[in-house]
Amino acid sequence: MVPGLAGGKMSASDPNSKIDLIDPPDVVARKIKKANAPPKEVEGNGLLAFVEHVLLPASKLLDGERRFVVERQEGEPLVYSSAEAMKEDYQKDIVSPR
């Protein structure tokens, strides 16, 4: 089961814990902004779970390789091909919920 955006399990009774395929872009953006993503905490982190279970696999389907890019205001973008590397950087505060 894919963890929900709000932390814990995804629930149909909590519309903010999941992104539906038919959600318009503005709703998806709102849900992601509200996702549970405490700095440096990997367990129960809705954003990390979404990247691991949705975005990385989807990127493989779209581009032929697992890849998630984090654009930064300063410095080169961070490019992840595995959830484990992203989680390590998240714990070290190299990549943050912003």
Secondary structure by P-SEA (a helix, b strand, c coil): ccccccccccccccccccccccccaaaaaaaaaacccccccccccaaaaaaaccaaaaaaaacccbbbbbbbccccbbbbccaaaaaaaaaacccccc
